[in-house]
Amino acid sequence: MEKIRVFAPSSVANVSCGYDIFGFAIDEPGDEVVVKIKNKPGVVITKITGDNGKLPKEADKNTAGVAVQSFLKNIKTNKGVEIELYKKMPLCSGLGSSATSAVAAVFGANMLFGNILSKEELLLFTMESEKIACGSAHADNVAPSLFGGFVLIRSYNPLDIVKIPTPDLYCTIIHPDIIVKTKDARKILKPEVCLKDVVAQCGNVAALIAGFYKLDYELISRSLNDCIIEPQRSKFIPGFMEVKKAALNNGALGSSISGSGPSIFALCKTLAIAKIVGNAMQKAFELQNIDSDIYISKINNVGPREVIDNEEN
């Protein structure tokens, strides 16, 4: 096999109380990447669509290119890779756009070379690529996109990733037509945190995991509460509290900022509730004169996958 097309799912990072340690994958949106082996060494990005010309084709400046460069260096091959990147999700969305394309590219490259490395080994290359996007090698987007499901990053040194089983939940994503840059959203965070808030946040983190294992929806709902990061970052999103209230008042278990924003997620028990919640959130943004897009899906437990010909669009 010399060519493959791969889809990778986007992800919700932080998940309210779990700043930089929680993330889960969703079925849509996501990115597709076509990866092809070439006889000359190095990585070449030949095509990018869906980005309105905003993403660089230079491999060392693109997260997909950086991830594959690291992969090729690790396996010590004389061959190279060509990449076509089909962006099917908004940039700067808070849904791990940079992580998604990196995961798709390195997963596809690994398949072409015979699946010689495990997903755990591939994770290091995708984390390295995140430095290009936001300045740090964090894993709360790349890990869920690569492994699928709900992921806990317990530690970075040593790297310790734990998959957490979740109930059969639906996720509503509302993406407003505004821009929030990850680097800006990180800069505003206060370097010190009140001990009282740390204790409350730790309680919510622990209780959320317990709620997943016990299938206790009421506990999950009570635990989806962020008293540290959300109050600081919500100022970037006009009408955030109104949108969140619309989600909660229409049956969502919990709602908060996805990653660094501006997207907002809401976890729901059923598809019907998720649709009602999405419409209510969109109407709340309309009152702010802000257009938005809605995505509704289950938690993706598969991660990246090969796209067969009749799936391409």
N, C-alpha and C positions, 0 to 999 in steps of 0.2 A: 504494500500500500504506500503510495507516494503522495496522496492528497486526501484531506479529510475536512469535513465541515462540522463545527462543534457549536452547540448552544450552551451558554452558562447563565444561570439565574442571577438576578440582582438580589440584594439583601437589605435587611433592616438591622442597623447596628445600634448599640447601646440598650435598646429595648427598655426605655424609660429609666429604671433604677440602675442598670448595669453598664455604666459608662466605661467604654474600652474593654469590657470583659464579656458582653453578651452580643449575640448576633444570630439572625435566622434567615434562611433563604426563602424566597417566594417564587412562585411559578412564572409570574410576569410582572414587569418587563424583564428583558435580558438582552444579551448581545450574541451575535453569531460571528464566528471567525473561520475563514478558510485557510488552512495551513498546508503548505506544499514543501517537500524536500527538494533542495537544489544541490548540485554537485560542488559549487563553490562555497567556502565557509562564510559565516556571517548571517545576519538577519536583514531582510529587505521587506519593507512594507510597501506593497504595490498599489493598494487601493483602500480608501476609507470612505464610507457613505454614512449618511444620517447625522453628521456632526456639523453641517453647515460650514465646513472648511476650518473648524477651530482646532482640530487635533493635528499634531505634527506627524509627518511621515518618517522623520528620522528615528531609527530604531532606538537609539539611546535616549530619546526624549519622550518616547511613548511607552506606557506601562506594559502593553502587550509585547512590544519589542524588547524591553528590558528583561521581562520575565523569561522570554525564550532565549535571549543572549546568555542569561545566567544558567539556564538549563543546558544549553549546548556546551558551555565551558565546563560544566560539571561532568558531562558524560564523555568529554574529550573526543569529539568526533571531528572529522575533516569536512563533513558536509554542512550545509547551511539550510536556512528555512525562509520561504516567502510567505508573507501574511497578507490576507485581505480581511479588513475589519468592517463589519456591518453593524453600526450602532443602531440599536432598536430601543434605546431608552434615553431619557433626557440627560444631558451633561449637568454637572453641579446640582444634582437632584437630592442628595442625601441617601441615595440608594446604592451606593458603591459602584458607580459607573466605571471608574478606572480599574477597580478590582475585578469587575465582571469580565472585561475584555482581556485582562491579564490571565485570569483563570482559564477562559476558553482557549486562549492561544497556547499556554503551556500544557494544558491537558491534551490538546490536539497534537502538539509536537511529541509528547510522550507516547501517544498511541502510534504515531508514525514510526517511531524508533522501537516499537515492540513492547510498550508498557514496561520499560526497564526500571522505572522508579515508582515508588508508592506515592499515594496522595500526600502522606505525611512529609515525604521528601520534596514533593512539588510545592508544598506550602511555603517553604523558605524562599523559593524564587519569586512567588507572587508577592510575598511580604516585601522583598527587596524592591520590587517595582513600585510599591506604594510610596516610597520615598520621593519618587518623581511627582506624584500627585499632591501629597500633603506634607512632605518633609519628614515623615516618620514611618518606620516599618511596622505598622500596627496590623492586626489580623482579624479585627471584628467584622470586616467585610469579606476579605478573601477566604477566610476559613469556612464560614457558612456557605459561600458560593461554591467552594471546592468540595466540601464534604456533604453539603445538604443538611437540612434539619436545623435544630437549635443548638448553638455551639457556645460553650463557656471557655474563655481563654483564662485559665487559672494563673498562668505564669508565662513570662517571656524569657526568663533566664533561670532555669532551663525552660524551653518552650513546652507547655503542657496544655493540650487541647482536649476538652471533654465534650462529647455529644450528649445532650440531654433529651430524653423522650418527652414528647409533648402530646396533649390531647388533640383531637381532630378539630383544629381551629381554622377559621378563615381570617385573612388579613385584608383590610381595606387601606389602600394608599391614596392619599390626595396630594397631587403635585401642583402647587400654585405656580403661576407664571412670574416668578421672581427668582433672583439669583442670590445664593448664599455660598461664598467660597469657604471651603474647609479650613484653609489656613487662617482666615479671618475669624471663623467661629472658634478656633482653638486659642487664638490670641486673647480673646476677651475673657477667658476663664480665669478666675482668681486663683492664685497659687496656694492660698491657704483656705482651709475649710473648718467651719465650726464643729467641735467635737459632737455636739448634740445632733447636728445634721448627719455626721458620719454614722453615728449609732442608728439613727432612723433609716438611713440608706442601706446599711448592712442588714437590718431587719427585713427590709423589703426584698433585697437580693436573695436572702436565704428562704424567705417565705414563698417567693415566686417559684424557685426550684422545687420546694416542697409541694406547692400547688400543682405543678406539672406531674409529679410522681403520684400524688394522691388523687388526681383528676378532680381537684376541688376548684371549681370555677369561681366561687365566692372569694376564696383565698387568692387566686390569681388576680382577680379584679382589685382586691384591696392592696395587693403588692405592686401593681403597675403605677407606682407613684415616685416621681423623681423630685427630691427637694434640694438638689445641688446644681445640676447642669441645666435642666429645663428653664428655671427662672432666669438664668443668665442669657441663654441662647434664644429664648422665645421673642426677645425684643427685635430680632431680625425678621420676624414673620408677622406682618400686619394682621390683626384680628385672630392671633393664635388662640387666645383663651376662648373666644366665641366659637371657633371651629372645634376646639376640643370639647367644649360643653355640648355642642350639637351632636358629636359622636356619642358621648356618655348618655345624653338624654334620650338617644334613640336606640339604646341597647348594647353599645360596645362595652366589653369588659374593661378596657382601658385604652388610653390614647396618649401619644406623646410625639416628640420630634423624631424622625427617622434619621439616624446619624447626626450630621451637623445641620440638616435641613436643606432646603425649605419644606421637603415632603413631610407629611404627618401620617403616622400609621394608627390604625385602630384594630385591636384583636376582637373577634366576634365568634359566637358559638355556632352560628349557622350562616349559610350563604344568603338566605333571605334577609337576615339582620344586617349582614355586611353590605348588601345593596342599599338598604334603607339608610344606613349610617353614611355611606358614600354620598348619596344624594343630599343628605342634611349638611354634611361638611362642605360640599360644593356650593350649596345655597348660602352658607355662612361666608364663604369667600366672595361670592357675588355681591354681598352687602358691602364688602370692602372694595368693590370694583376690580376684583382680581379674577382672571380666568384660571381655570385649573383642569387637570386631567385626573381621572379615577382609574385605579387598577385594583382588581379584586381577585384573590387566589388563595388556595390553601398554602400552608407551609410546604416548601419543596424539600423532600427528603432524599432526593436523588443526586443533586448537584449537576455538574456538566454532563452532557450526553452528545453522542454523534447524531447529526441531522442527516437523515436519508434524503435522496433526491426529491421524492414527492412531497417532502415537508418544506422545501425551500420556497420562499416567496419574496 
